[in-house]
Structure formats: structure tokens, C-alpha cells
Amino acid sequence: MTIGFTLQLLGISFQKRVSLSQLRPSPSHGCQPRQHLVFLKTHKTGSSTIVNILHRYGDARGLRFALPTRYQFSYPNLFQARKVQKVVSPDSFYFSIVRDPVSLAESAFSYYRGVVPAFRHAASLPAFLASPQRFYRPGERGNHYARNLLWFDFGLDPPVGPGLGSIKAALADLDRTFHLVLLTEHMDESLVLLRDALCWSLEEVVAFRHNLRSPRAVSRLRPSEAARLRAWNHLDWHLYSHFNRTFWARVEQFGRARMAREVALLQERRAELMRHCLRGGGPLEPVHIADEGIRPFQFGQAPILGYALQPSLLPGDREGCRRLVTPELQYKDLLDAKQFPPPLPGNRSKAAGNMQ
């Protein structure tokens, strides 16, 4: 496995008021909210939106998170899965998210172009696709972003031999590990399935989209270019196709009519919160976000959009709205400060003695 993920270890909770109480699962359903969670955070899949949901849920309940020393668990270095198993509960719920390799690769080219040799040396994405082997060198640092990024993030080895046997075996192993894999292209349906699997309320999975690129920075690909991207990222295509099938099988089991109702409620609530919380009612370019605590980190060629709060919010509403818009890196810092507070001045000498 690789370490490109946010590991969420959630502990004991306390009750919280929920404004859409009618959407909370009834005790008659026989389920209890799940709070031991492991989320494999994949790149360029909308995973930052999911992380915000987990951050808010755990933060509001005083739950514990497994946090890296800085912002990543030594990614892209490899690690042993047993290191995860040492800190998570045996009953943990494992889940992740995948995205169509075409849009994922287009996003990765824009975002990582400055640090990926295979991308940096190409004049454009079409130029790269015309002859990817001209630019790509396996094993060169950073080039894992340039090909089969999902496969890499899931910690899978390159298949042995030209057949599909080892690919199918790897996907079967993932099926045994992950309880649910979400789809970026169907985020609302994914959040409904996640809510159901975790026995959470619909209110608890309402979220604004995070780490969004400016729409003007998204490249429009011709069908032939999309086909080349799928061929170049063929392992990701197999992985995505597999989880696309399992996702829609799960939707069928959940019920199409029920899904449509819950998606409509989710969208209605998100629109209500955006009107109430956000200046401008939606995402903004970073130059329009003065508050550094909620301005997203900028990386790559395209501006990363964020949110600004309505100035007229009451203190109680402001705190809830701020949690909704706080980017991943700033929220991680807040959780760090809560879980690992610095020692009080009078205890500094004692703490230093214990460290020896």
C-alpha cells in the first residue's frame, strides 16, 4: 500500500444537535453510527470534500484522528499495512473514492505539471498524448502522477504478464479490503450511500466541494484524446470500471427511488447552507478570500477556488459555516492543536524530563 491517504481513527462520541433531525436514521433500523473509519485519500478525485466531512464529524464529537507529522504519511514512499492495523480498530470501516481516468489525468496534468518530469517536458496535454513514451520514464521521481495514479494510490503492484488474471486478482483483493468505494462523478449518490453505510444523518454528509479548480483552467478533450488517456492509464481504467459496476449494483440494492429522494434532500440542504453561509453564494477565486484560515493552498497552474463567509453571520452560525469551508490543511492544523496541545508553562520541565 502507499501512504497517499488520510487515515481517520474516530473514537467515542457525544450527542450533537442536528437541524435536519428527521433525516437521522431511526433506532428501529437497528444500526449505530460507525466511528472507526479508514479513508484512503486518492489524488484528484474530490477526496478533499470527503475529508472535510470526516474532519467536521470527528471534530464536533471530540473524536481522535490518526494524523501525520506534517501533512502526508511520507507519500509517495511505500509502507507496511501492519502499521495501519496497529492504530485502527479491527471493526474499522474502509472506504475510498475513484474517478474516471480521463478527467483524473487531465486534472493531474494541470495540477502537477511543475513537479512531474513527464508532464513538465511536454508543451501541452495533447503533445504528451501524441507520444507519452517520449516523455515518461518509469521510476523517475514524481512520474507516478503521470500514469495509472489510482492504481498507485491503492498500493497495487504492476500486473505480472500481459493477461488480465493478475489485474482481476488485485481488484478482488481490494473488494475484500474496502467496504465502499465512491465515484467522483456521482458525488451526491456517493454521499447518500456513505450516509447509509455509516448510519449517519444526511445532515452529517452535507458538504461544499473542496479543492476546486477554476472552470477556465479545465481542458476540453477531443474523443480521440480521451481514448488515448484511457489506453495510457489502462490499469486505472480497469480499476475504475470495476468500482463503477459495484457502485451501481449498490445503488440498485439501496433503491433508485429512495436514492432520488435522498439526493434531492441533500442538494436542497447544501443550496440552503451556501445561501446562508457564503459571500457570493458559491466558490470564489483565491484573490477574493482575505481570511488565510480558510483560503485554500495554491499549487499548480490553475487557481484553486475556495469560500468566503457572509459577514453578517451570528457567532453560532459562523462557527458551523467556517467548518464547512475550512480547507484540509488548515483543518488538519486545528485538529493537531486539539489532540496534541503544547504543555502548560508550569509543566514544561516535567515534560522535558519525561522525554529523556
BALOBA-1460 file (C-alpha; in Angstrom, 3 decimals):
// residues 356
<rec num="1" residu="m" x="0.000" y="0.000" z="0.000"/>
<rec num="2" residu="t" x="1.003" y="3.651" z="-0.353"/>
<rec num="3" residu="i" x="0.614" y="6.497" z="2.096"/>
<rec num="4" residu="g" x="-1.331" y="8.932" z="-0.045"/>
<rec num="5" residu="f" x="-4.285" y="8.799" z="2.275"/>
<rec num="6" residu="t" x="-5.892" y="10.470" z="5.239"/>
<rec num="7" residu="l" x="-6.297" y="7.902" z="7.986"/>
<rec num="8" residu="q" x="-9.237" y="8.664" z="10.216"/>
<rec num="9" residu="l" x="-9.359" y="6.869" z="13.571"/>
<rec num="10" residu="l" x="-12.522" y="8.009" z="15.294"/>
<rec num="11" residu="g" x="-13.288" y="7.216" z="18.933"/>
<rec num="12" residu="i" x="-16.124" y="7.710" z="21.418"/>
<rec num="13" residu="s" x="-18.720" y="10.343" z="20.633"/>
<rec num="14" residu="f" x="-21.216" y="12.595" z="22.355"/>
<rec num="15" residu="q" x="-24.586" y="13.748" z="21.091"/>
<rec num="16" residu="k" x="-24.887" y="16.757" z="18.775"/>
<rec num="17" residu="r" x="-27.924" y="18.749" z="17.743"/>
<rec num="18" residu="v" x="-28.807" y="18.199" z="14.097"/>
<rec num="19" residu="s" x="-31.056" y="20.672" z="12.301"/>
<rec num="20" residu="l" x="-32.461" y="18.057" z="9.915"/>
<rec num="21" residu="s" x="-33.338" y="15.618" z="12.683"/>
<rec num="22" residu="q" x="-35.955" y="13.928" z="10.539"/>
<rec num="23" residu="l" x="-33.150" y="12.656" z="8.310"/>
<rec num="24" residu="r" x="-31.344" y="10.835" z="11.122"/>
<rec num="25" residu="p" x="-31.678" y="7.028" z="10.849"/>
<rec num="26" residu="s" x="-34.364" y="5.722" z="13.146"/>
<rec num="27" residu="p" x="-33.267" y="3.453" z="16.047"/>
<rec num="28" residu="s" x="-35.722" y="0.931" z="14.676"/>
<rec num="29" residu="h" x="-33.324" y="0.434" z="11.766"/>
<rec num="30" residu="g" x="-31.083" y="-1.386" z="14.234"/>
<rec num="31" residu="c" x="-27.848" y="0.437" z="13.339"/>
<rec num="32" residu="q" x="-25.461" y="2.526" z="15.369"/>
<rec num="33" residu="p" x="-23.312" y="5.311" z="13.876"/>
<rec num="34" residu="r" x="-19.935" y="3.960" z="12.810"/>
<rec num="35" residu="q" x="-16.959" y="5.965" z="14.030"/>
<rec num="36" residu="h" x="-13.938" y="3.731" z="13.408"/>
<rec num="37" residu="l" x="-13.102" y="4.745" z="9.854"/>
<rec num="38" residu="v" x="-10.197" y="4.422" z="7.436"/>
<rec num="39" residu="f" x="-10.407" y="6.594" z="4.332"/>
<rec num="40" residu="l" x="-7.895" y="6.012" z="1.536"/>
<rec num="41" residu="k" x="-7.444" y="9.514" z="0.134"/>
<rec num="42" residu="t" x="-6.748" y="9.227" z="-3.596"/>
<rec num="43" residu="h" x="-5.442" y="12.116" z="-5.703"/>
<rec num="44" residu="k" x="-7.576" y="14.389" z="-7.902"/>
<rec num="45" residu="t" x="-10.812" y="12.569" z="-7.084"/>
<rec num="46" residu="g" x="-12.695" y="15.050" z="-4.910"/>
<rec num="47" residu="s" x="-11.331" y="13.323" z="-1.818"/>
<rec num="48" residu="s" x="-10.744" y="16.652" z="-0.051"/>
<rec num="49" residu="t" x="-14.525" y="17.066" z="0.112"/>
<rec num="50" residu="i" x="-14.826" y="13.717" z="1.889"/>
<rec num="51" residu="v" x="-12.016" y="14.660" z="4.269"/>
<rec num="52" residu="n" x="-13.917" y="17.824" z="5.228"/>
<rec num="53" residu="i" x="-16.917" y="15.689" z="6.151"/>
<rec num="54" residu="l" x="-14.756" y="13.445" z="8.317"/>
<rec num="55" residu="h" x="-12.982" y="16.387" z="9.917"/>
<rec num="56" residu="r" x="-16.259" y="18.075" z="10.821"/>
<rec num="57" residu="y" x="-17.879" y="14.912" z="12.142"/>
<rec num="58" residu="g" x="-14.961" y="13.940" z="14.350"/>
<rec num="59" residu="d" x="-14.169" y="17.489" z="15.446"/>
<rec num="60" residu="a" x="-17.723" y="18.140" z="16.609"/>
<rec num="61" residu="r" x="-17.635" y="14.983" z="18.748"/>
<rec num="62" residu="g" x="-14.138" y="15.198" z="20.151"/>
<rec num="63" residu="l" x="-13.028" y="12.057" z="18.308"/>
<rec num="64" residu="r" x="-9.423" y="11.048" z="17.628"/>
<rec num="65" residu="f" x="-7.669" y="11.216" z="14.255"/>
<rec num="66" residu="a" x="-4.513" y="9.483" z="13.106"/>
<rec num="67" residu="l" x="-2.550" y="12.492" z="11.844"/>
<rec num="68" residu="p" x="0.781" y="12.701" z="10.013"/>
<rec num="69" residu="t" x="3.638" y="14.702" z="11.488"/>
<rec num="70" residu="r" x="3.145" y="17.299" z="8.775"/>
<rec num="71" residu="y" x="0.552" y="16.845" z="6.027"/>
<rec num="72" residu="q" x="1.320" y="13.455" z="4.449"/>
<rec num="73" residu="f" x="2.267" y="9.999" z="5.701"/>
<rec num="74" residu="s" x="5.603" y="10.041" z="3.799"/>
<rec num="75" residu="y" x="3.836" y="9.791" z="0.419"/>
<rec num="76" residu="p" x="4.878" y="8.588" z="-2.140"/>
<rec num="77" residu="n" x="7.095" y="6.256" z="-0.124"/>
<rec num="78" residu="l" x="5.770" y="2.763" z="0.490"/>
<rec num="79" residu="f" x="4.860" y="1.394" z="3.898"/>
<rec num="80" residu="q" x="3.646" y="-1.798" z="5.549"/>
<rec num="81" residu="a" x="-0.106" y="-2.222" z="6.011"/>
<rec num="82" residu="r" x="0.508" y="-3.586" z="9.515"/>
<rec num="83" residu="k" x="1.448" y="-0.037" z="10.582"/>
<rec num="84" residu="v" x="-2.161" y="0.986" z="9.936"/>
<rec num="85" residu="q" x="-3.536" y="-2.064" z="11.660"/>
<rec num="86" residu="k" x="-1.630" y="-1.137" z="14.825"/>
<rec num="87" residu="v" x="-3.673" y="2.025" z="15.322"/>
<rec num="88" residu="v" x="-7.113" y="1.275" z="13.879"/>
<rec num="89" residu="s" x="-9.846" y="-0.804" z="15.423"/>
<rec num="90" residu="p" x="-10.450" y="-4.281" z="13.921"/>
<rec num="91" residu="d" x="-14.043" y="-3.260" z="13.162"/>
<rec num="92" residu="s" x="-12.995" y="-0.199" z="11.124"/>
<rec num="93" residu="f" x="-14.934" y="0.724" z="8.003"/>
<rec num="94" residu="y" x="-12.598" y="1.068" z="4.990"/>
<rec num="95" residu="f" x="-13.644" y="3.232" z="2.076"/>
<rec num="96" residu="s" x="-12.184" y="5.297" z="-0.778"/>
<rec num="97" residu="i" x="-13.125" y="7.177" z="-3.946"/>
<rec num="98" residu="v" x="-12.260" y="6.806" z="-7.650"/>
<rec num="99" residu="r" x="-12.661" y="8.975" z="-10.749"/>
<rec num="100" residu="d" x="-12.813" y="8.402" z="-14.494"/>
<rec num="101" residu="p" x="-9.126" y="8.201" z="-15.570"/>
<rec num="102" residu="v" x="-9.733" y="10.698" z="-18.382"/>
<rec num="103" residu="s" x="-10.805" y="13.604" z="-16.161"/>
<rec num="104" residu="l" x="-8.403" y="12.486" z="-13.436"/>
<rec num="105" residu="a" x="-5.419" y="12.553" z="-15.810"/>
<rec num="106" residu="e" x="-6.435" y="15.930" z="-17.244"/>
<rec num="107" residu="s" x="-6.627" y="17.334" z="-13.715"/>
<rec num="108" residu="a" x="-3.315" y="15.749" z="-12.716"/>
<rec num="109" residu="f" x="-1.585" y="17.258" z="-15.758"/>
<rec num="110" residu="s" x="-2.792" y="20.734" z="-14.785"/>
<rec num="111" residu="y" x="-2.090" y="20.383" z="-11.072"/>
<rec num="112" residu="y" x="1.233" y="18.501" z="-11.042"/>
<rec num="113" residu="r" x="2.811" y="19.710" z="-14.258"/>
<rec num="114" residu="g" x="5.508" y="21.680" z="-12.475"/>
<rec num="115" residu="v" x="6.746" y="18.713" z="-10.406"/>
<rec num="116" residu="v" x="6.259" y="15.746" z="-12.766"/>
<rec num="117" residu="p" x="9.090" y="15.293" z="-15.292"/>
<rec num="118" residu="a" x="6.872" y="13.519" z="-17.815"/>
<rec num="119" residu="f" x="4.447" y="16.451" z="-17.821"/>
<rec num="120" residu="r" x="6.954" y="19.261" z="-17.422"/>
<rec num="121" residu="h" x="8.777" y="18.418" z="-20.637"/>
<rec num="122" residu="a" x="5.581" y="18.303" z="-22.732"/>
<rec num="123" residu="a" x="4.296" y="21.521" z="-24.296"/>
<rec num="124" residu="s" x="0.674" y="20.568" z="-23.612"/>
<rec num="125" residu="l" x="-1.515" y="17.616" z="-22.713"/>
<rec num="126" residu="p" x="-2.233" y="16.841" z="-26.414"/>
<rec num="127" residu="a" x="1.521" y="16.934" z="-27.070"/>
<rec num="128" residu="f" x="2.086" y="14.488" z="-24.217"/>
<rec num="129" residu="l" x="-0.640" y="12.177" z="-25.512"/>
<rec num="130" residu="a" x="0.776" y="12.194" z="-29.024"/>
<rec num="131" residu="s" x="3.857" y="10.357" z="-27.756"/>
<rec num="132" residu="p" x="3.778" y="9.697" z="-23.984"/>
<rec num="133" residu="q" x="6.719" y="7.284" z="-24.079"/>
<rec num="134" residu="r" x="8.868" y="10.145" z="-25.322"/>
<rec num="135" residu="f" x="8.387" y="11.984" z="-22.015"/>
<rec num="136" residu="y" x="7.689" y="9.222" z="-19.480"/>
<rec num="137" residu="r" x="10.460" y="7.356" z="-17.638"/>
<rec num="138" residu="p" x="9.247" y="4.688" z="-15.179"/>
<rec num="139" residu="g" x="10.684" y="5.095" z="-11.714"/>
<rec num="140" residu="e" x="11.664" y="8.732" z="-12.170"/>
<rec num="141" residu="r" x="10.628" y="10.636" z="-9.049"/>
<rec num="142" residu="g" x="7.220" y="12.244" z="-9.497"/>
<rec num="143" residu="n" x="6.278" y="10.245" z="-12.587"/>
<rec num="144" residu="h" x="3.823" y="8.101" z="-10.637"/>
<rec num="145" residu="y" x="1.432" y="11.046" z="-11.101"/>
<rec num="146" residu="a" x="1.707" y="10.659" z="-14.883"/>
<rec num="147" residu="r" x="0.366" y="7.144" z="-15.337"/>
<rec num="148" residu="n" x="-2.139" y="4.920" z="-13.504"/>
<rec num="149" residu="l" x="-2.264" y="7.202" z="-10.479"/>
<rec num="150" residu="l" x="-5.272" y="5.424" z="-8.953"/>
<rec num="151" residu="w" x="-3.536" y="2.066" z="-9.221"/>
<rec num="152" residu="f" x="-0.518" y="3.532" z="-7.440"/>
<rec num="153" residu="d" x="-2.589" y="5.190" z="-4.703"/>
<rec num="154" residu="f" x="-4.348" y="1.919" z="-3.949"/>
<rec num="155" residu="g" x="-0.933" y="0.384" z="-3.364"/>
<rec num="156" residu="l" x="-1.142" y="-2.131" z="-6.186"/>
<rec num="157" residu="d" x="1.873" y="-3.663" z="-7.886"/>
<rec num="158" residu="p" x="2.180" y="-3.638" z="-11.685"/>
<rec num="159" residu="p" x="0.460" y="-6.748" z="-13.117"/>
<rec num="160" residu="v" x="2.567" y="-9.760" z="-13.978"/>
<rec num="161" residu="g" x="2.274" y="-10.798" z="-17.630"/>
<rec num="162" residu="p" x="0.058" y="-9.472" z="-20.409"/>
<rec num="163" residu="g" x="-3.185" y="-11.176" z="-19.329"/>
<rec num="164" residu="l" x="-5.951" y="-9.903" z="-17.071"/>
<rec num="165" residu="g" x="-5.511" y="-12.542" z="-14.388"/>
<rec num="166" residu="s" x="-3.288" y="-10.515" z="-12.054"/>
<rec num="167" residu="i" x="-5.444" y="-7.404" z="-12.582"/>
<rec num="168" residu="k" x="-8.586" y="-9.286" z="-11.583"/>
<rec num="169" residu="a" x="-6.794" y="-10.770" z="-8.592"/>
<rec num="170" residu="a" x="-5.707" y="-7.308" z="-7.437"/>
<rec num="171" residu="l" x="-9.245" y="-5.943" z="-7.772"/>
<rec num="172" residu="a" x="-10.661" y="-8.926" z="-5.888"/>
<rec num="173" residu="d" x="-8.215" y="-8.171" z="-3.080"/>
<rec num="174" residu="l" x="-9.472" y="-4.581" z="-2.946"/>
<rec num="175" residu="d" x="-13.047" y="-5.863" z="-2.749"/>
<rec num="176" residu="r" x="-12.076" y="-7.846" z="0.331"/>
<rec num="177" residu="t" x="-10.468" y="-4.771" z="1.924"/>
<rec num="178" residu="f" x="-12.845" y="-1.904" z="1.154"/>
<rec num="179" residu="h" x="-16.440" y="-1.828" z="2.304"/>
<rec num="180" residu="l" x="-17.373" y="1.002" z="-0.079"/>
<rec num="181" residu="v" x="-15.743" y="2.850" z="-2.985"/>
<rec num="182" residu="l" x="-17.338" y="6.128" z="-4.065"/>
<rec num="183" residu="l" x="-17.473" y="7.755" z="-7.520"/>
<rec num="184" residu="t" x="-16.374" y="11.354" z="-8.086"/>
<rec num="185" residu="e" x="-18.790" y="11.807" z="-10.997"/>
<rec num="186" residu="h" x="-21.711" y="10.865" z="-8.754"/>
<rec num="187" residu="m" x="-20.695" y="12.570" z="-5.537"/>
<rec num="188" residu="d" x="-24.215" y="13.125" z="-4.215"/>
<rec num="189" residu="e" x="-25.213" y="9.496" z="-4.732"/>
<rec num="190" residu="s" x="-21.902" y="8.539" z="-3.132"/>
<rec num="191" residu="l" x="-22.627" y="10.640" z="-0.053"/>
<rec num="192" residu="v" x="-26.049" y="9.050" z="0.295"/>
<rec num="193" residu="l" x="-24.518" y="5.568" z="0.174"/>
<rec num="194" residu="l" x="-21.857" y="6.631" z="2.666"/>
<rec num="195" residu="r" x="-24.519" y="8.028" z="4.992"/>
<rec num="196" residu="d" x="-26.408" y="4.766" z="4.828"/>
<rec num="197" residu="a" x="-23.327" y="2.604" z="5.368"/>
<rec num="198" residu="l" x="-22.183" y="4.635" z="8.381"/>
<rec num="199" residu="c" x="-25.665" y="5.061" z="9.871"/>
<rec num="200" residu="w" x="-25.189" y="8.828" z="9.911"/>
<rec num="201" residu="s" x="-27.776" y="11.505" z="9.233"/>
<rec num="202" residu="l" x="-27.999" y="13.141" z="5.838"/>
<rec num="203" residu="e" x="-27.120" y="16.437" z="7.519"/>
<rec num="204" residu="e" x="-23.772" y="14.972" z="8.552"/>
<rec num="205" residu="v" x="-22.681" y="14.330" z="4.969"/>
<rec num="206" residu="v" x="-23.720" y="17.687" z="3.526"/>
<rec num="207" residu="a" x="-20.568" y="19.376" z="2.182"/>
<rec num="208" residu="f" x="-19.280" y="22.065" z="-0.122"/>
<rec num="209" residu="r" x="-16.850" y="20.957" z="-2.818"/>
<rec num="210" residu="h" x="-13.219" y="21.493" z="-1.865"/>
<rec num="211" residu="n" x="-10.012" y="21.895" z="-3.886"/>
<rec num="212" residu="l" x="-11.902" y="23.001" z="-6.989"/>
<rec num="213" residu="r" x="-10.044" y="24.354" z="-9.993"/>
<rec num="214" residu="s" x="-11.259" y="27.451" z="-11.758"/>
<rec num="215" residu="p" x="-13.510" y="26.274" z="-14.643"/>
<rec num="216" residu="r" x="-11.474" y="28.310" z="-17.114"/>
<rec num="217" residu="a" x="-8.471" y="26.072" z="-16.378"/>
<rec num="218" residu="v" x="-10.194" y="22.802" z="-17.346"/>
<rec num="219" residu="s" x="-9.084" y="21.496" z="-20.760"/>
<rec num="220" residu="r" x="-11.667" y="20.244" z="-23.224"/>
<rec num="221" residu="l" x="-10.501" y="16.952" z="-24.718"/>
<rec num="222" residu="r" x="-11.419" y="15.517" z="-28.086"/>
<rec num="223" residu="p" x="-12.801" y="11.946" z="-28.120"/>
<rec num="224" residu="s" x="-9.546" y="10.691" z="-29.627"/>
<rec num="225" residu="e" x="-7.560" y="12.290" z="-26.781"/>
<rec num="226" residu="a" x="-9.870" y="10.773" z="-24.193"/>
<rec num="227" residu="a" x="-9.350" y="7.357" z="-25.792"/>
<rec num="228" residu="r" x="-5.571" y="7.829" z="-25.629"/>
<rec num="229" residu="l" x="-5.783" y="8.750" z="-21.949"/>
<rec num="230" residu="r" x="-7.783" y="5.609" z="-21.176"/>
<rec num="231" residu="a" x="-5.287" y="3.479" z="-23.078"/>
<rec num="232" residu="w" x="-2.301" y="5.134" z="-21.379"/>
<rec num="233" residu="n" x="-3.929" y="4.690" z="-17.960"/>
<rec num="234" residu="h" x="-5.306" y="1.227" z="-18.703"/>
<rec num="235" residu="l" x="-4.832" y="-0.077" z="-15.161"/>
<rec num="236" residu="d" x="-6.793" y="2.864" z="-13.783"/>
<rec num="237" residu="w" x="-9.480" y="2.182" z="-16.382"/>
<rec num="238" residu="h" x="-9.820" y="-1.423" z="-15.217"/>
<rec num="239" residu="l" x="-9.960" y="-0.276" z="-11.591"/>
<rec num="240" residu="y" x="-12.496" y="2.459" z="-12.282"/>
<rec num="241" residu="s" x="-14.700" y="0.223" z="-14.422"/>
<rec num="242" residu="h" x="-14.735" y="-2.402" z="-11.693"/>
<rec num="243" residu="f" x="-15.794" y="0.004" z="-8.955"/>
<rec num="244" residu="n" x="-18.255" y="1.713" z="-11.269"/>
<rec num="245" residu="r" x="-20.044" y="-1.631" z="-11.586"/>
<rec num="246" residu="t" x="-20.016" y="-2.326" z="-7.845"/>
<rec num="247" residu="f" x="-21.229" y="1.205" z="-7.119"/>
<rec num="248" residu="w" x="-24.318" y="0.952" z="-9.303"/>
<rec num="249" residu="a" x="-25.080" y="-2.518" z="-8.011"/>
<rec num="250" residu="r" x="-25.131" y="-0.958" z="-4.572"/>
<rec num="251" residu="v" x="-27.421" y="1.832" z="-5.765"/>
<rec num="252" residu="e" x="-29.839" y="-0.787" z="-7.103"/>
<rec num="253" residu="q" x="-29.790" y="-2.524" z="-3.749"/>
<rec num="254" residu="f" x="-30.392" y="0.799" z="-1.993"/>
<rec num="255" residu="g" x="-33.309" y="1.572" z="-4.308"/>
<rec num="256" residu="r" x="-33.433" y="4.043" z="-7.194"/>
<rec num="257" residu="a" x="-36.499" y="5.903" z="-5.945"/>
<rec num="258" residu="r" x="-35.113" y="6.157" z="-2.427"/>
<rec num="259" residu="m" x="-31.797" y="7.371" z="-3.839"/>
<rec num="260" residu="a" x="-33.524" y="10.091" z="-5.860"/>
<rec num="261" residu="r" x="-35.371" y="11.329" z="-2.762"/>
<rec num="262" residu="e" x="-32.252" y="11.486" z="-0.607"/>
<rec num="263" residu="v" x="-30.161" y="13.139" z="-3.316"/>
<rec num="264" residu="a" x="-32.831" y="15.828" z="-3.693"/>
<rec num="265" residu="l" x="-32.837" y="16.447" z="0.075"/>
<rec num="266" residu="l" x="-29.046" y="16.597" z="0.145"/>
<rec num="267" residu="q" x="-28.905" y="19.087" z="-2.717"/>
<rec num="268" residu="e" x="-31.644" y="21.220" z="-1.197"/>
<rec num="269" residu="r" x="-29.832" y="21.394" z="2.137"/>
<rec num="270" residu="r" x="-26.476" y="22.204" z="0.509"/>
<rec num="271" residu="a" x="-28.050" y="25.022" z="-1.517"/>
<rec num="272" residu="e" x="-29.644" y="26.380" z="1.658"/>
<rec num="273" residu="l" x="-26.313" y="26.341" z="3.505"/>
<rec num="274" residu="m" x="-24.499" y="28.001" z="0.603"/>
<rec num="275" residu="r" x="-27.021" y="30.840" z="0.551"/>
<rec num="276" residu="h" x="-26.806" y="31.225" z="4.311"/>
<rec num="277" residu="c" x="-23.048" y="30.825" z="4.832"/>
<rec num="278" residu="l" x="-21.260" y="32.103" z="1.772"/>
<rec num="279" residu="r" x="-20.477" y="35.538" z="0.471"/>
<rec num="280" residu="g" x="-21.497" y="35.363" z="-3.166"/>
<rec num="281" residu="g" x="-23.339" y="32.084" z="-2.592"/>
<rec num="282" residu="g" x="-20.606" y="29.880" z="-4.036"/>
<rec num="283" residu="p" x="-16.885" y="29.324" z="-4.684"/>
<rec num="284" residu="l" x="-14.559" y="32.267" z="-5.258"/>
<rec num="285" residu="e" x="-11.132" y="32.866" z="-6.741"/>
<rec num="286" residu="p" x="-8.459" y="32.946" z="-4.001"/>
<rec num="287" residu="v" x="-7.792" y="36.670" z="-4.511"/>
<rec num="288" residu="h" x="-11.285" y="37.315" z="-3.132"/>
<rec num="289" residu="i" x="-10.672" y="35.361" z="0.102"/>
<rec num="290" residu="a" x="-8.917" y="37.600" z="2.641"/>
<rec num="291" residu="d" x="-9.021" y="35.169" z="5.586"/>
<rec num="292" residu="e" x="-5.890" y="32.978" z="5.435"/>
<rec num="293" residu="g" x="-7.534" y="30.459" z="7.741"/>
<rec num="294" residu="i" x="-9.989" y="29.495" z="5.014"/>
<rec num="295" residu="r" x="-8.072" y="30.394" z="1.852"/>
<rec num="296" residu="p" x="-7.076" y="27.175" z="0.018"/>
<rec num="297" residu="f" x="-3.453" y="26.299" z="-0.627"/>
<rec num="298" residu="q" x="-2.454" y="27.204" z="-4.180"/>
<rec num="299" residu="f" x="-0.493" y="24.682" z="-6.204"/>
<rec num="300" residu="g" x="-0.132" y="24.031" z="-9.905"/>
<rec num="301" residu="q" x="-1.141" y="26.154" z="-12.859"/>
<rec num="302" residu="a" x="-4.827" y="26.720" z="-12.099"/>
<rec num="303" residu="p" x="-6.318" y="28.832" z="-9.288"/>
<rec num="304" residu="i" x="-7.865" y="26.682" z="-6.559"/>
<rec num="305" residu="l" x="-11.255" y="28.057" z="-5.559"/>
<rec num="306" residu="g" x="-12.430" y="28.499" z="-2.003"/>
<rec num="307" residu="y" x="-15.146" y="30.221" z="0.008"/>
<rec num="308" residu="a" x="-15.673" y="33.423" z="1.985"/>
<rec num="309" residu="l" x="-18.174" y="33.712" z="4.812"/>
<rec num="310" residu="q" x="-21.094" y="36.075" z="4.972"/>
<rec num="311" residu="p" x="-20.032" y="38.979" z="7.224"/>
<rec num="312" residu="s" x="-23.457" y="39.147" z="8.914"/>
<rec num="313" residu="l" x="-23.398" y="35.616" z="10.360"/>
<rec num="314" residu="l" x="-24.212" y="35.228" z="14.049"/>
<rec num="315" residu="p" x="-21.412" y="33.684" z="16.168"/>
<rec num="316" residu="g" x="-23.051" y="30.263" z="16.423"/>
<rec num="317" residu="d" x="-23.777" y="30.081" z="12.712"/>
<rec num="318" residu="r" x="-20.331" y="31.413" z="11.845"/>
<rec num="319" residu="e" x="-18.610" y="28.505" z="13.593"/>
<rec num="320" residu="g" x="-20.655" y="25.888" z="11.743"/>
<rec num="321" residu="c" x="-20.209" y="27.649" z="8.416"/>
<rec num="322" residu="r" x="-16.483" y="28.055" z="8.988"/>
<rec num="323" residu="r" x="-16.093" y="24.310" z="9.496"/>
<rec num="324" residu="l" x="-17.817" y="23.727" z="6.177"/>
<rec num="325" residu="v" x="-15.352" y="25.932" z="4.294"/>
<rec num="326" residu="t" x="-12.087" y="25.241" z="6.156"/>
<rec num="327" residu="p" x="-9.610" y="23.627" z="3.727"/>
<rec num="328" residu="e" x="-7.946" y="20.338" z="4.506"/>
<rec num="329" residu="l" x="-4.527" y="21.681" z="5.519"/>
<rec num="330" residu="q" x="-5.859" y="24.328" z="7.896"/>
<rec num="331" residu="y" x="-8.321" y="21.847" z="9.433"/>
<rec num="332" residu="k" x="-5.504" y="19.373" z="9.993"/>
<rec num="333" residu="d" x="-3.615" y="22.088" z="11.913"/>
<rec num="334" residu="l" x="-6.688" y="22.716" z="14.065"/>
<rec num="335" residu="l" x="-7.063" y="19.016" z="14.853"/>
<rec num="336" residu="d" x="-3.352" y="18.776" z="15.660"/>
<rec num="337" residu="a" x="-3.650" y="21.610" z="18.147"/>
<rec num="338" residu="k" x="-6.622" y="19.938" z="19.841"/>
<rec num="339" residu="q" x="-5.155" y="16.438" z="20.012"/>
<rec num="340" residu="f" x="-1.596" y="17.438" z="20.863"/>
<rec num="341" residu="p" x="-1.801" y="20.718" z="22.808"/>
<rec num="342" residu="p" x="1.513" y="22.197" z="23.949"/>
<rec num="343" residu="p" x="2.318" y="21.624" z="27.634"/>
<rec num="344" residu="l" x="1.323" y="24.309" z="30.099"/>
<rec num="345" residu="p" x="4.179" y="26.607" z="31.153"/>
<rec num="346" residu="g" x="4.384" y="25.024" z="34.616"/>
<rec num="347" residu="n" x="4.668" y="21.533" z="33.166"/>
<rec num="348" residu="r" x="7.428" y="22.198" z="30.641"/>
<rec num="349" residu="s" x="10.279" y="20.938" z="32.845"/>
<rec num="350" residu="k" x="8.344" y="17.804" z="33.763"/>
<rec num="351" residu="a" x="7.530" y="17.127" z="30.115"/>
<rec num="352" residu="a" x="11.192" y="17.557" z="29.168"/>
<rec num="353" residu="g" x="12.191" y="15.098" z="31.887"/>
<rec num="354" residu="n" x="9.675" y="12.539" z="30.618"/>
<rec num="355" residu="m" x="11.025" y="12.875" z="27.086"/>
<rec num="356" residu="q" x="14.524" y="11.975" z="28.281"/>
